[in-house]
Amino acid sequence: MDYRELIVWQKAMDLVTEIYQTTSSFPSEERFGLSSQIRRAAVSVPSNIAEGHGRKATGAYLNHLSIAYGSLMEMETQLQIALRLEFISSTTTSALLNKTTEIGKMLNGLKKSLATKDK
């Protein structure tokens, strides 16, 4: 299976688009601050899924999925900061956090599947 067929990768890609759209309304002085950090964390999720898949070794894949999950948690924290700074609404934050939760569960499921398969 190609990584682009993975639903978790597709959802992570959709989240990147939403993050870019959301952060485009941040104050201009945040272009190299919080906005940039959130975007980098978002991009890291599907990128690490793809890179891990491309390594063709289960251990490396699991490691990259762990990095993707860590980036997801980083993004959640940064979204909470953006909410506290009133850069985004609570409605937008909730919607994005629901998506990060879903992607996180999918990443954990994929990790468990791979770990079981490797035994």
Phi and psi restraints in degrees (range 20) as a CNS / XPLOR table:
assign (resid 1 and name C) (resid 2 and name N)
       (resid 2 and name CA) (resid 2 and name C) 1.0 -77.0 20.0 2
assign (resid 2 and name N) (resid 2 and name CA)
       (resid 2 and name C) (resid 3 and name N) 1.0 143.4 20.0 2
assign (resid 2 and name C) (resid 3 and name N)
       (resid 3 and name CA) (resid 3 and name C) 1.0 -58.5 20.0 2
assign (resid 3 and name N) (resid 3 and name CA)
       (resid 3 and name C) (resid 4 and name N) 1.0 -29.1 20.0 2
assign (resid 3 and name C) (resid 4 and name N)
       (resid 4 and name CA) (resid 4 and name C) 1.0 -68.9 20.0 2
assign (resid 4 and name N) (resid 4 and name CA)
       (resid 4 and name C) (resid 5 and name N) 1.0 -14.8 20.0 2
assign (resid 4 and name C) (resid 5 and name N)
       (resid 5 and name CA) (resid 5 and name C) 1.0 -85.7 20.0 2
assign (resid 5 and name N) (resid 5 and name CA)
       (resid 5 and name C) (resid 6 and name N) 1.0 -12.5 20.0 2
assign (resid 5 and name C) (resid 6 and name N)
       (resid 6 and name CA) (resid 6 and name C) 1.0 -71.6 20.0 2
assign (resid 6 and name N) (resid 6 and name CA)
       (resid 6 and name C) (resid 7 and name N) 1.0 126.3 20.0 2
assign (resid 6 and name C) (resid 7 and name N)
       (resid 7 and name CA) (resid 7 and name C) 1.0 -60.2 20.0 2
assign (resid 7 and name N) (resid 7 and name CA)
       (resid 7 and name C) (resid 8 and name N) 1.0 -37.7 20.0 2
assign (resid 7 and name C) (resid 8 and name N)
       (resid 8 and name CA) (resid 8 and name C) 1.0 -63.3 20.0 2
assign (resid 8 and name N) (resid 8 and name CA)
       (resid 8 and name C) (resid 9 and name N) 1.0 -38.4 20.0 2
assign (resid 8 and name C) (resid 9 and name N)
       (resid 9 and name CA) (resid 9 and name C) 1.0 -67.4 20.0 2
assign (resid 9 and name N) (resid 9 and name CA)
       (resid 9 and name C) (resid 10 and name N) 1.0 -42.5 20.0 2
assign (resid 9 and name C) (resid 10 and name N)
       (resid 10 and name CA) (resid 10 and name C) 1.0 -62.2 20.0 2
assign (resid 10 and name N) (resid 10 and name CA)
       (resid 10 and name C) (resid 11 and name N) 1.0 -43.7 20.0 2
assign (resid 10 and name C) (resid 11 and name N)
       (resid 11 and name CA) (resid 11 and name C) 1.0 -67.2 20.0 2
assign (resid 11 and name N) (resid 11 and name CA)
       (resid 11 and name C) (resid 12 and name N) 1.0 -37.2 20.0 2
assign (resid 11 and name C) (resid 12 and name N)
       (resid 12 and name CA) (resid 12 and name C) 1.0 -65.0 20.0 2
assign (resid 12 and name N) (resid 12 and name CA)
       (resid 12 and name C) (resid 13 and name N) 1.0 -38.4 20.0 2
assign (resid 12 and name C) (resid 13 and name N)
       (resid 13 and name CA) (resid 13 and name C) 1.0 -64.4 20.0 2
assign (resid 13 and name N) (resid 13 and name CA)
       (resid 13 and name C) (resid 14 and name N) 1.0 -42.4 20.0 2
assign (resid 13 and name C) (resid 14 and name N)
       (resid 14 and name CA) (resid 14 and name C) 1.0 -60.9 20.0 2
assign (resid 14 and name N) (resid 14 and name CA)
       (resid 14 and name C) (resid 15 and name N) 1.0 -39.6 20.0 2
assign (resid 14 and name C) (resid 15 and name N)
       (resid 15 and name CA) (resid 15 and name C) 1.0 -64.3 20.0 2
assign (resid 15 and name N) (resid 15 and name CA)
       (resid 15 and name C) (resid 16 and name N) 1.0 -39.0 20.0 2
assign (resid 15 and name C) (resid 16 and name N)
       (resid 16 and name CA) (resid 16 and name C) 1.0 -56.7 20.0 2
assign (resid 16 and name N) (resid 16 and name CA)
       (resid 16 and name C) (resid 17 and name N) 1.0 -46.7 20.0 2
assign (resid 16 and name C) (resid 17 and name N)
       (resid 17 and name CA) (resid 17 and name C) 1.0 -59.3 20.0 2
assign (resid 17 and name N) (resid 17 and name CA)
       (resid 17 and name C) (resid 18 and name N) 1.0 -45.9 20.0 2
assign (resid 17 and name C) (resid 18 and name N)
       (resid 18 and name CA) (resid 18 and name C) 1.0 -64.7 20.0 2
assign (resid 18 and name N) (resid 18 and name CA)
       (resid 18 and name C) (resid 19 and name N) 1.0 -38.5 20.0 2
assign (resid 18 and name C) (resid 19 and name N)
       (resid 19 and name CA) (resid 19 and name C) 1.0 -63.9 20.0 2
assign (resid 19 and name N) (resid 19 and name CA)
       (resid 19 and name C) (resid 20 and name N) 1.0 -44.0 20.0 2
assign (resid 19 and name C) (resid 20 and name N)
       (resid 20 and name CA) (resid 20 and name C) 1.0 -61.8 20.0 2
assign (resid 20 and name N) (resid 20 and name CA)
       (resid 20 and name C) (resid 21 and name N) 1.0 -42.8 20.0 2
assign (resid 20 and name C) (resid 21 and name N)
       (resid 21 and name CA) (resid 21 and name C) 1.0 -64.2 20.0 2
assign (resid 21 and name N) (resid 21 and name CA)
       (resid 21 and name C) (resid 22 and name N) 1.0 -42.8 20.0 2
assign (resid 21 and name C) (resid 22 and name N)
       (resid 22 and name CA) (resid 22 and name C) 1.0 -66.5 20.0 2
assign (resid 22 and name N) (resid 22 and name CA)
       (resid 22 and name C) (resid 23 and name N) 1.0 -45.8 20.0 2
assign (resid 22 and name C) (resid 23 and name N)
       (resid 23 and name CA) (resid 23 and name C) 1.0 -74.5 20.0 2
assign (resid 23 and name N) (resid 23 and name CA)
       (resid 23 and name C) (resid 24 and name N) 1.0 -13.7 20.0 2
assign (resid 23 and name C) (resid 24 and name N)
       (resid 24 and name CA) (resid 24 and name C) 1.0 -66.0 20.0 2
assign (resid 24 and name N) (resid 24 and name CA)
       (resid 24 and name C) (resid 25 and name N) 1.0 -17.9 20.0 2
assign (resid 24 and name C) (resid 25 and name N)
       (resid 25 and name CA) (resid 25 and name C) 1.0 -95.7 20.0 2
assign (resid 25 and name N) (resid 25 and name CA)
       (resid 25 and name C) (resid 26 and name N) 1.0 2.3 20.0 2
assign (resid 25 and name C) (resid 26 and name N)
       (resid 26 and name CA) (resid 26 and name C) 1.0 -66.2 20.0 2
assign (resid 26 and name N) (resid 26 and name CA)
       (resid 26 and name C) (resid 27 and name N) 1.0 157.5 20.0 2
assign (resid 26 and name C) (resid 27 and name N)
       (resid 27 and name CA) (resid 27 and name C) 1.0 -56.7 20.0 2
assign (resid 27 and name N) (resid 27 and name CA)
       (resid 27 and name C) (resid 28 and name N) 1.0 145.8 20.0 2
assign (resid 27 and name C) (resid 28 and name N)
       (resid 28 and name CA) (resid 28 and name C) 1.0 -59.4 20.0 2
assign (resid 28 and name N) (resid 28 and name CA)
       (resid 28 and name C) (resid 29 and name N) 1.0 -29.9 20.0 2
assign (resid 28 and name C) (resid 29 and name N)
       (resid 29 and name CA) (resid 29 and name C) 1.0 -70.0 20.0 2
assign (resid 29 and name N) (resid 29 and name CA)
       (resid 29 and name C) (resid 30 and name N) 1.0 -11.4 20.0 2
assign (resid 29 and name C) (resid 30 and name N)
       (resid 30 and name CA) (resid 30 and name C) 1.0 -93.2 20.0 2
assign (resid 30 and name N) (resid 30 and name CA)
       (resid 30 and name C) (resid 31 and name N) 1.0 1.3 20.0 2
assign (resid 30 and name C) (resid 31 and name N)
       (resid 31 and name CA) (resid 31 and name C) 1.0 -55.3 20.0 2
assign (resid 31 and name N) (resid 31 and name CA)
       (resid 31 and name C) (resid 32 and name N) 1.0 -37.1 20.0 2
assign (resid 31 and name C) (resid 32 and name N)
       (resid 32 and name CA) (resid 32 and name C) 1.0 -105.7 20.0 2
assign (resid 32 and name N) (resid 32 and name CA)
       (resid 32 and name C) (resid 33 and name N) 1.0 8.1 20.0 2
assign (resid 32 and name C) (resid 33 and name N)
       (resid 33 and name CA) (resid 33 and name C) 1.0 -108.2 20.0 2
assign (resid 33 and name N) (resid 33 and name CA)
       (resid 33 and name C) (resid 34 and name N) 1.0 -116.8 20.0 2
assign (resid 33 and name C) (resid 34 and name N)
       (resid 34 and name CA) (resid 34 and name C) 1.0 -60.6 20.0 2
assign (resid 34 and name N) (resid 34 and name CA)
       (resid 34 and name C) (resid 35 and name N) 1.0 -40.1 20.0 2
assign (resid 34 and name C) (resid 35 and name N)
       (resid 35 and name CA) (resid 35 and name C) 1.0 -58.1 20.0 2
assign (resid 35 and name N) (resid 35 and name CA)
       (resid 35 and name C) (resid 36 and name N) 1.0 -46.6 20.0 2
assign (resid 35 and name C) (resid 36 and name N)
       (resid 36 and name CA) (resid 36 and name C) 1.0 -64.8 20.0 2
assign (resid 36 and name N) (resid 36 and name CA)
       (resid 36 and name C) (resid 37 and name N) 1.0 -40.1 20.0 2
assign (resid 36 and name C) (resid 37 and name N)
       (resid 37 and name CA) (resid 37 and name C) 1.0 -65.7 20.0 2
assign (resid 37 and name N) (resid 37 and name CA)
       (resid 37 and name C) (resid 38 and name N) 1.0 -43.2 20.0 2
assign (resid 37 and name C) (resid 38 and name N)
       (resid 38 and name CA) (resid 38 and name C) 1.0 -63.7 20.0 2
assign (resid 38 and name N) (resid 38 and name CA)
       (resid 38 and name C) (resid 39 and name N) 1.0 -43.0 20.0 2
assign (resid 38 and name C) (resid 39 and name N)
       (resid 39 and name CA) (resid 39 and name C) 1.0 -62.6 20.0 2
assign (resid 39 and name N) (resid 39 and name CA)
       (resid 39 and name C) (resid 40 and name N) 1.0 -43.5 20.0 2
assign (resid 39 and name C) (resid 40 and name N)
       (resid 40 and name CA) (resid 40 and name C) 1.0 -63.0 20.0 2
assign (resid 40 and name N) (resid 40 and name CA)
       (resid 40 and name C) (resid 41 and name N) 1.0 -41.9 20.0 2
assign (resid 40 and name C) (resid 41 and name N)
       (resid 41 and name CA) (resid 41 and name C) 1.0 -63.9 20.0 2
assign (resid 41 and name N) (resid 41 and name CA)
       (resid 41 and name C) (resid 42 and name N) 1.0 -41.2 20.0 2
assign (resid 41 and name C) (resid 42 and name N)
       (resid 42 and name CA) (resid 42 and name C) 1.0 -63.8 20.0 2
assign (resid 42 and name N) (resid 42 and name CA)
       (resid 42 and name C) (resid 43 and name N) 1.0 -45.5 20.0 2
assign (resid 42 and name C) (resid 43 and name N)
       (resid 43 and name CA) (resid 43 and name C) 1.0 -64.5 20.0 2
assign (resid 43 and name N) (resid 43 and name CA)
       (resid 43 and name C) (resid 44 and name N) 1.0 -31.5 20.0 2
assign (resid 43 and name C) (resid 44 and name N)
       (resid 44 and name CA) (resid 44 and name C) 1.0 -63.8 20.0 2
assign (resid 44 and name N) (resid 44 and name CA)
       (resid 44 and name C) (resid 45 and name N) 1.0 -30.5 20.0 2
assign (resid 44 and name C) (resid 45 and name N)
       (resid 45 and name CA) (resid 45 and name C) 1.0 -64.6 20.0 2
assign (resid 45 and name N) (resid 45 and name CA)
       (resid 45 and name C) (resid 46 and name N) 1.0 -61.9 20.0 2
assign (resid 45 and name C) (resid 46 and name N)
       (resid 46 and name CA) (resid 46 and name C) 1.0 -66.9 20.0 2
assign (resid 46 and name N) (resid 46 and name CA)
       (resid 46 and name C) (resid 47 and name N) 1.0 -29.5 20.0 2
assign (resid 46 and name C) (resid 47 and name N)
       (resid 47 and name CA) (resid 47 and name C) 1.0 -62.9 20.0 2
assign (resid 47 and name N) (resid 47 and name CA)
       (resid 47 and name C) (resid 48 and name N) 1.0 -43.3 20.0 2
assign (resid 47 and name C) (resid 48 and name N)
       (resid 48 and name CA) (resid 48 and name C) 1.0 -72.4 20.0 2
assign (resid 48 and name N) (resid 48 and name CA)
       (resid 48 and name C) (resid 49 and name N) 1.0 -31.9 20.0 2
assign (resid 48 and name C) (resid 49 and name N)
       (resid 49 and name CA) (resid 49 and name C) 1.0 -61.3 20.0 2
assign (resid 49 and name N) (resid 49 and name CA)
       (resid 49 and name C) (resid 50 and name N) 1.0 -47.7 20.0 2
assign (resid 49 and name C) (resid 50 and name N)
       (resid 50 and name CA) (resid 50 and name C) 1.0 -65.3 20.0 2
assign (resid 50 and name N) (resid 50 and name CA)
       (resid 50 and name C) (resid 51 and name N) 1.0 -45.5 20.0 2
assign (resid 50 and name C) (resid 51 and name N)
       (resid 51 and name CA) (resid 51 and name C) 1.0 -64.0 20.0 2
assign (resid 51 and name N) (resid 51 and name CA)
       (resid 51 and name C) (resid 52 and name N) 1.0 -43.5 20.0 2
assign (resid 51 and name C) (resid 52 and name N)
       (resid 52 and name CA) (resid 52 and name C) 1.0 -61.7 20.0 2
assign (resid 52 and name N) (resid 52 and name CA)
       (resid 52 and name C) (resid 53 and name N) 1.0 -42.2 20.0 2
assign (resid 52 and name C) (resid 53 and name N)
       (resid 53 and name CA) (resid 53 and name C) 1.0 -61.1 20.0 2
assign (resid 53 and name N) (resid 53 and name CA)
       (resid 53 and name C) (resid 54 and name N) 1.0 -39.6 20.0 2
assign (resid 53 and name C) (resid 54 and name N)
       (resid 54 and name CA) (resid 54 and name C) 1.0 -71.8 20.0 2
assign (resid 54 and name N) (resid 54 and name CA)
       (resid 54 and name C) (resid 55 and name N) 1.0 -16.0 20.0 2
assign (resid 54 and name C) (resid 55 and name N)
       (resid 55 and name CA) (resid 55 and name C) 1.0 -71.9 20.0 2
assign (resid 55 and name N) (resid 55 and name CA)
       (resid 55 and name C) (resid 56 and name N) 1.0 -20.7 20.0 2
assign (resid 55 and name C) (resid 56 and name N)
       (resid 56 and name CA) (resid 56 and name C) 1.0 60.6 20.0 2
assign (resid 56 and name N) (resid 56 and name CA)
       (resid 56 and name C) (resid 57 and name N) 1.0 21.7 20.0 2
assign (resid 56 and name C) (resid 57 and name N)
       (resid 57 and name CA) (resid 57 and name C) 1.0 -133.7 20.0 2
assign (resid 57 and name N) (resid 57 and name CA)
       (resid 57 and name C) (resid 58 and name N) 1.0 129.0 20.0 2
assign (resid 57 and name C) (resid 58 and name N)
       (resid 58 and name CA) (resid 58 and name C) 1.0 -58.2 20.0 2
assign (resid 58 and name N) (resid 58 and name CA)
       (resid 58 and name C) (resid 59 and name N) 1.0 -42.1 20.0 2
assign (resid 58 and name C) (resid 59 and name N)
       (resid 59 and name CA) (resid 59 and name C) 1.0 -60.4 20.0 2
assign (resid 59 and name N) (resid 59 and name CA)
       (resid 59 and name C) (resid 60 and name N) 1.0 -44.6 20.0 2
assign (resid 59 and name C) (resid 60 and name N)
       (resid 60 and name CA) (resid 60 and name C) 1.0 -66.3 20.0 2
assign (resid 60 and name N) (resid 60 and name CA)
       (resid 60 and name C) (resid 61 and name N) 1.0 -39.8 20.0 2
assign (resid 60 and name C) (resid 61 and name N)
       (resid 61 and name CA) (resid 61 and name C) 1.0 -61.9 20.0 2
assign (resid 61 and name N) (resid 61 and name CA)
       (resid 61 and name C) (resid 62 and name N) 1.0 -46.8 20.0 2
assign (resid 61 and name C) (resid 62 and name N)
       (resid 62 and name CA) (resid 62 and name C) 1.0 -60.4 20.0 2
assign (resid 62 and name N) (resid 62 and name CA)
       (resid 62 and name C) (resid 63 and name N) 1.0 -40.7 20.0 2
assign (resid 62 and name C) (resid 63 and name N)
       (resid 63 and name CA) (resid 63 and name C) 1.0 -62.0 20.0 2
assign (resid 63 and name N) (resid 63 and name CA)
       (resid 63 and name C) (resid 64 and name N) 1.0 -44.9 20.0 2
assign (resid 63 and name C) (resid 64 and name N)
       (resid 64 and name CA) (resid 64 and name C) 1.0 -68.3 20.0 2
assign (resid 64 and name N) (resid 64 and name CA)
       (resid 64 and name C) (resid 65 and name N) 1.0 -33.0 20.0 2
assign (resid 64 and name C) (resid 65 and name N)
       (resid 65 and name CA) (resid 65 and name C) 1.0 -67.0 20.0 2
assign (resid 65 and name N) (resid 65 and name CA)
       (resid 65 and name C) (resid 66 and name N) 1.0 -34.7 20.0 2
assign (resid 65 and name C) (resid 66 and name N)
       (resid 66 and name CA) (resid 66 and name C) 1.0 -66.4 20.0 2
assign (resid 66 and name N) (resid 66 and name CA)
       (resid 66 and name C) (resid 67 and name N) 1.0 -39.7 20.0 2
assign (resid 66 and name C) (resid 67 and name N)
       (resid 67 and name CA) (resid 67 and name C) 1.0 -64.3 20.0 2
assign (resid 67 and name N) (resid 67 and name CA)
       (resid 67 and name C) (resid 68 and name N) 1.0 -42.9 20.0 2
assign (resid 67 and name C) (resid 68 and name N)
       (resid 68 and name CA) (resid 68 and name C) 1.0 -59.2 20.0 2
assign (resid 68 and name N) (resid 68 and name CA)
       (resid 68 and name C) (resid 69 and name N) 1.0 -42.8 20.0 2
assign (resid 68 and name C) (resid 69 and name N)
       (resid 69 and name CA) (resid 69 and name C) 1.0 -64.4 20.0 2
assign (resid 69 and name N) (resid 69 and name CA)
       (resid 69 and name C) (resid 70 and name N) 1.0 -41.6 20.0 2
assign (resid 69 and name C) (resid 70 and name N)
       (resid 70 and name CA) (resid 70 and name C) 1.0 -61.6 20.0 2
assign (resid 70 and name N) (resid 70 and name CA)
       (resid 70 and name C) (resid 71 and name N) 1.0 -40.3 20.0 2
assign (resid 70 and name C) (resid 71 and name N)
       (resid 71 and name CA) (resid 71 and name C) 1.0 -64.8 20.0 2
assign (resid 71 and name N) (resid 71 and name CA)
       (resid 71 and name C) (resid 72 and name N) 1.0 -35.6 20.0 2
assign (resid 71 and name C) (resid 72 and name N)
       (resid 72 and name CA) (resid 72 and name C) 1.0 -63.2 20.0 2
assign (resid 72 and name N) (resid 72 and name CA)
       (resid 72 and name C) (resid 73 and name N) 1.0 -43.5 20.0 2
assign (resid 72 and name C) (resid 73 and name N)
       (resid 73 and name CA) (resid 73 and name C) 1.0 -67.0 20.0 2
assign (resid 73 and name N) (resid 73 and name CA)
       (resid 73 and name C) (resid 74 and name N) 1.0 -37.0 20.0 2
assign (resid 73 and name C) (resid 74 and name N)
       (resid 74 and name CA) (resid 74 and name C) 1.0 -61.0 20.0 2
assign (resid 74 and name N) (resid 74 and name CA)
       (resid 74 and name C) (resid 75 and name N) 1.0 -45.4 20.0 2
assign (resid 74 and name C) (resid 75 and name N)
       (resid 75 and name CA) (resid 75 and name C) 1.0 -62.8 20.0 2
assign (resid 75 and name N) (resid 75 and name CA)
       (resid 75 and name C) (resid 76 and name N) 1.0 -41.7 20.0 2
assign (resid 75 and name C) (resid 76 and name N)
       (resid 76 and name CA) (resid 76 and name C) 1.0 -57.9 20.0 2
assign (resid 76 and name N) (resid 76 and name CA)
       (resid 76 and name C) (resid 77 and name N) 1.0 -45.1 20.0 2
assign (resid 76 and name C) (resid 77 and name N)
       (resid 77 and name CA) (resid 77 and name C) 1.0 -63.0 20.0 2
assign (resid 77 and name N) (resid 77 and name CA)
       (resid 77 and name C) (resid 78 and name N) 1.0 -43.1 20.0 2
assign (resid 77 and name C) (resid 78 and name N)
       (resid 78 and name CA) (resid 78 and name C) 1.0 -66.4 20.0 2
assign (resid 78 and name N) (resid 78 and name CA)
       (resid 78 and name C) (resid 79 and name N) 1.0 -34.5 20.0 2
assign (resid 78 and name C) (resid 79 and name N)
       (resid 79 and name CA) (resid 79 and name C) 1.0 -66.3 20.0 2
assign (resid 79 and name N) (resid 79 and name CA)
       (resid 79 and name C) (resid 80 and name N) 1.0 -38.3 20.0 2
assign (resid 79 and name C) (resid 80 and name N)
       (resid 80 and name CA) (resid 80 and name C) 1.0 -64.1 20.0 2
assign (resid 80 and name N) (resid 80 and name CA)
       (resid 80 and name C) (resid 81 and name N) 1.0 -37.9 20.0 2
assign (resid 80 and name C) (resid 81 and name N)
       (resid 81 and name CA) (resid 81 and name C) 1.0 -64.6 20.0 2
assign (resid 81 and name N) (resid 81 and name CA)
       (resid 81 and name C) (resid 82 and name N) 1.0 -45.0 20.0 2
assign (resid 81 and name C) (resid 82 and name N)
       (resid 82 and name CA) (resid 82 and name C) 1.0 -60.2 20.0 2
assign (resid 82 and name N) (resid 82 and name CA)
       (resid 82 and name C) (resid 83 and name N) 1.0 -37.5 20.0 2
assign (resid 82 and name C) (resid 83 and name N)
       (resid 83 and name CA) (resid 83 and name C) 1.0 -64.7 20.0 2
assign (resid 83 and name N) (resid 83 and name CA)
       (resid 83 and name C) (resid 84 and name N) 1.0 -46.5 20.0 2
assign (resid 83 and name C) (resid 84 and name N)
       (resid 84 and name CA) (resid 84 and name C) 1.0 -61.9 20.0 2
assign (resid 84 and name N) (resid 84 and name CA)
       (resid 84 and name C) (resid 85 and name N) 1.0 -33.8 20.0 2
assign (resid 84 and name C) (resid 85 and name N)
       (resid 85 and name CA) (resid 85 and name C) 1.0 -84.0 20.0 2
assign (resid 85 and name N) (resid 85 and name CA)
       (resid 85 and name C) (resid 86 and name N) 1.0 -1.1 20.0 2
assign (resid 85 and name C) (resid 86 and name N)
       (resid 86 and name CA) (resid 86 and name C) 1.0 64.6 20.0 2
assign (resid 86 and name N) (resid 86 and name CA)
       (resid 86 and name C) (resid 87 and name N) 1.0 33.4 20.0 2
assign (resid 86 and name C) (resid 87 and name N)
       (resid 87 and name CA) (resid 87 and name C) 1.0 -83.3 20.0 2
assign (resid 87 and name N) (resid 87 and name CA)
       (resid 87 and name C) (resid 88 and name N) 1.0 -26.4 20.0 2
assign (resid 87 and name C) (resid 88 and name N)
       (resid 88 and name CA) (resid 88 and name C) 1.0 -135.9 20.0 2
assign (resid 88 and name N) (resid 88 and name CA)
       (resid 88 and name C) (resid 89 and name N) 1.0 156.5 20.0 2
assign (resid 88 and name C) (resid 89 and name N)
       (resid 89 and name CA) (resid 89 and name C) 1.0 -79.3 20.0 2
assign (resid 89 and name N) (resid 89 and name CA)
       (resid 89 and name C) (resid 90 and name N) 1.0 163.3 20.0 2
assign (resid 89 and name C) (resid 90 and name N)
       (resid 90 and name CA) (resid 90 and name C) 1.0 -67.1 20.0 2
assign (resid 90 and name N) (resid 90 and name CA)
       (resid 90 and name C) (resid 91 and name N) 1.0 -31.9 20.0 2
assign (resid 90 and name C) (resid 91 and name N)
       (resid 91 and name CA) (resid 91 and name C) 1.0 -64.0 20.0 2
assign (resid 91 and name N) (resid 91 and name CA)
       (resid 91 and name C) (resid 92 and name N) 1.0 -47.0 20.0 2
assign (resid 91 and name C) (resid 92 and name N)
       (resid 92 and name CA) (resid 92 and name C) 1.0 -64.1 20.0 2
assign (resid 92 and name N) (resid 92 and name CA)
       (resid 92 and name C) (resid 93 and name N) 1.0 -43.6 20.0 2
assign (resid 92 and name C) (resid 93 and name N)
       (resid 93 and name CA) (resid 93 and name C) 1.0 -59.7 20.0 2
assign (resid 93 and name N) (resid 93 and name CA)
       (resid 93 and name C) (resid 94 and name N) 1.0 -47.3 20.0 2
assign (resid 93 and name C) (resid 94 and name N)
       (resid 94 and name CA) (resid 94 and name C) 1.0 -59.6 20.0 2
assign (resid 94 and name N) (resid 94 and name CA)
       (resid 94 and name C) (resid 95 and name N) 1.0 -44.0 20.0 2
assign (resid 94 and name C) (resid 95 and name N)
       (resid 95 and name CA) (resid 95 and name C) 1.0 -62.1 20.0 2
assign (resid 95 and name N) (resid 95 and name CA)
       (resid 95 and name C) (resid 96 and name N) 1.0 -43.7 20.0 2
assign (resid 95 and name C) (resid 96 and name N)
       (resid 96 and name CA) (resid 96 and name C) 1.0 -68.5 20.0 2
assign (resid 96 and name N) (resid 96 and name CA)
       (resid 96 and name C) (resid 97 and name N) 1.0 -40.1 20.0 2
assign (resid 96 and name C) (resid 97 and name N)
       (resid 97 and name CA) (resid 97 and name C) 1.0 -67.5 20.0 2
assign (resid 97 and name N) (resid 97 and name CA)
       (resid 97 and name C) (resid 98 and name N) 1.0 -32.9 20.0 2
assign (resid 97 and name C) (resid 98 and name N)
       (resid 98 and name CA) (resid 98 and name C) 1.0 -61.9 20.0 2
assign (resid 98 and name N) (resid 98 and name CA)
       (resid 98 and name C) (resid 99 and name N) 1.0 -38.0 20.0 2
assign (resid 98 and name C) (resid 99 and name N)
       (resid 99 and name CA) (resid 99 and name C) 1.0 -71.2 20.0 2
assign (resid 99 and name N) (resid 99 and name CA)
       (resid 99 and name C) (resid 100 and name N) 1.0 -39.1 20.0 2
assign (resid 99 and name C) (resid 100 and name N)
       (resid 100 and name CA) (resid 100 and name C) 1.0 -66.6 20.0 2
assign (resid 100 and name N) (resid 100 and name CA)
       (resid 100 and name C) (resid 101 and name N) 1.0 -35.8 20.0 2
assign (resid 100 and name C) (resid 101 and name N)
       (resid 101 and name CA) (resid 101 and name C) 1.0 -63.2 20.0 2
assign (resid 101 and name N) (resid 101 and name CA)
       (resid 101 and name C) (resid 102 and name N) 1.0 -44.9 20.0 2
assign (resid 101 and name C) (resid 102 and name N)
       (resid 102 and name CA) (resid 102 and name C) 1.0 -61.9 20.0 2
assign (resid 102 and name N) (resid 102 and name CA)
       (resid 102 and name C) (resid 103 and name N) 1.0 -46.1 20.0 2
assign (resid 102 and name C) (resid 103 and name N)
       (resid 103 and name CA) (resid 103 and name C) 1.0 -64.3 20.0 2
assign (resid 103 and name N) (resid 103 and name CA)
       (resid 103 and name C) (resid 104 and name N) 1.0 -40.0 20.0 2
assign (resid 103 and name C) (resid 104 and name N)
       (resid 104 and name CA) (resid 104 and name C) 1.0 -60.3 20.0 2
assign (resid 104 and name N) (resid 104 and name CA)
       (resid 104 and name C) (resid 105 and name N) 1.0 -43.1 20.0 2
assign (resid 104 and name C) (resid 105 and name N)
       (resid 105 and name CA) (resid 105 and name C) 1.0 -64.1 20.0 2
assign (resid 105 and name N) (resid 105 and name CA)
       (resid 105 and name C) (resid 106 and name N) 1.0 -39.1 20.0 2
assign (resid 105 and name C) (resid 106 and name N)
       (resid 106 and name CA) (resid 106 and name C) 1.0 -66.9 20.0 2
assign (resid 106 and name N) (resid 106 and name CA)
       (resid 106 and name C) (resid 107 and name N) 1.0 -41.0 20.0 2
assign (resid 106 and name C) (resid 107 and name N)
       (resid 107 and name CA) (resid 107 and name C) 1.0 -61.9 20.0 2
assign (resid 107 and name N) (resid 107 and name CA)
       (resid 107 and name C) (resid 108 and name N) 1.0 -44.2 20.0 2
assign (resid 107 and name C) (resid 108 and name N)
       (resid 108 and name CA) (resid 108 and name C) 1.0 -64.0 20.0 2
assign (resid 108 and name N) (resid 108 and name CA)
       (resid 108 and name C) (resid 109 and name N) 1.0 -38.2 20.0 2
assign (resid 108 and name C) (resid 109 and name N)
       (resid 109 and name CA) (resid 109 and name C) 1.0 -63.5 20.0 2
assign (resid 109 and name N) (resid 109 and name CA)
       (resid 109 and name C) (resid 110 and name N) 1.0 -42.6 20.0 2
assign (resid 109 and name C) (resid 110 and name N)
       (resid 110 and name CA) (resid 110 and name C) 1.0 -64.4 20.0 2
assign (resid 110 and name N) (resid 110 and name CA)
       (resid 110 and name C) (resid 111 and name N) 1.0 -41.7 20.0 2
assign (resid 110 and name C) (resid 111 and name N)
       (resid 111 and name CA) (resid 111 and name C) 1.0 -61.0 20.0 2
assign (resid 111 and name N) (resid 111 and name CA)
       (resid 111 and name C) (resid 112 and name N) 1.0 -45.1 20.0 2
assign (resid 111 and name C) (resid 112 and name N)
       (resid 112 and name CA) (resid 112 and name C) 1.0 -62.9 20.0 2
assign (resid 112 and name N) (resid 112 and name CA)
       (resid 112 and name C) (resid 113 and name N) 1.0 -41.6 20.0 2
assign (resid 112 and name C) (resid 113 and name N)
       (resid 113 and name CA) (resid 113 and name C) 1.0 -61.3 20.0 2
assign (resid 113 and name N) (resid 113 and name CA)
       (resid 113 and name C) (resid 114 and name N) 1.0 -45.9 20.0 2
assign (resid 113 and name C) (resid 114 and name N)
       (resid 114 and name CA) (resid 114 and name C) 1.0 -66.9 20.0 2
assign (resid 114 and name N) (resid 114 and name CA)
       (resid 114 and name C) (resid 115 and name N) 1.0 -41.2 20.0 2
assign (resid 114 and name C) (resid 115 and name N)
       (resid 115 and name CA) (resid 115 and name C) 1.0 -64.8 20.0 2
assign (resid 115 and name N) (resid 115 and name CA)
       (resid 115 and name C) (resid 116 and name N) 1.0 -38.9 20.0 2
assign (resid 115 and name C) (resid 116 and name N)
       (resid 116 and name CA) (resid 116 and name C) 1.0 -68.4 20.0 2
assign (resid 116 and name N) (resid 116 and name CA)
       (resid 116 and name C) (resid 117 and name N) 1.0 -41.8 20.0 2
assign (resid 116 and name C) (resid 117 and name N)
       (resid 117 and name CA) (resid 117 and name C) 1.0 -64.3 20.0 2
assign (resid 117 and name N) (resid 117 and name CA)
       (resid 117 and name C) (resid 118 and name N) 1.0 -31.6 20.0 2
assign (resid 117 and name C) (resid 118 and name N)
       (resid 118 and name CA) (resid 118 and name C) 1.0 -78.1 20.0 2
assign (resid 118 and name N) (resid 118 and name CA)
       (resid 118 and name C) (resid 119 and name N) 1.0 -13.6 20.0 2
